[in-house]
Amino acid sequence: MIKVTCFGHVRTSLGRDTVEIEADKISTTALIEKIREMGRADPNLGFTKYNTLVIVNGSAYSGASEDRILEDGDEVILLPFSHGG
């Protein structure tokens, strides 16, 4: 299970702060797409891998530049580049 904590408009689109994803392995790109599909908002709007910072177990990755493979037990934070205060 991969625990995902969401901030800013990612959280607003999802309608909750956290979600747990059942997956042994998943790429950061696939994770962002899965979260987008779960959201309440139009999936064509809002966050994408191009405007979201992915923090995995305390280390930051740009969703677009590094397609990291996530594994069971990882803790992920999705933080949009424009996230307010």
N, C-alpha and C positions, 0 to 999 in steps of 0.2 A: 504494500500500500504506500502511495506517495501522498504526503500531506501538503496541500497548497494553501497558502495564505494570500489573499488578494487585497490590494489597496486602490484608492482612487476610483476611476471609472471602470476598472476591471471588477471591483467589488460591486459597484452599482449595477453593472450589466449582469453579473451573476446573481445578485440579490442576496448575497451572504458573504461573510468574511473568509470562511474556510471551506474547503472541499477535500475529500479524500478520493484519490483515483486508484482503482484496482488495476494494477499493472506490475508485472515483474520488471519490465524494461519499456521505456518510451522516450522518444526524443523530445527536446524542449519545444521544437516546432509542433510536433504532434500534440503535446500537452496543451499548448496555447490554442490550437485549433479545437481540441476537445472541450476546453473551457469556454471558448467562443460559442460552440454549439449548445452548451448548457445554459447560456445566458438568456435573459428575458428580452434583451434589446435586439434590434435588427443585426444579424451577424455580419452585415456588410459595413457596419459603422463601428466606431470605437477603437478598441485595442487590437493590435496585430503583433506579429513577431518583429515588425520594423519599429514599433514605438513602445516596446515593453522591455524593461530590464528584468532579467531572470536571475534571482539569487538562489543558489543551490548550496545548502549546508554552509551558509555564510560567505560563499564566494560568488561574485557578480559576473554575469555573462550578458552580452547583448543577445536578445532573442534572434536577431537576424544574422549576426556574424559567427556565432558558434552554436552548432546544433549538437549540444551535449546529450549524451544518453543518461537518462535518469533511471535509477534502480529502486527496488523495494526498500523502504525505510528512509529514502531521501526526504528532506524538508525543503520546500520551494516557496519563495515569495515572488509574486508577480507585481511589479511596480511600474506603472506607466511613466514614461519620461515626463509628461505633464501631469502631475498628481496633486497639485495644490499644496497647502500648508498643513 
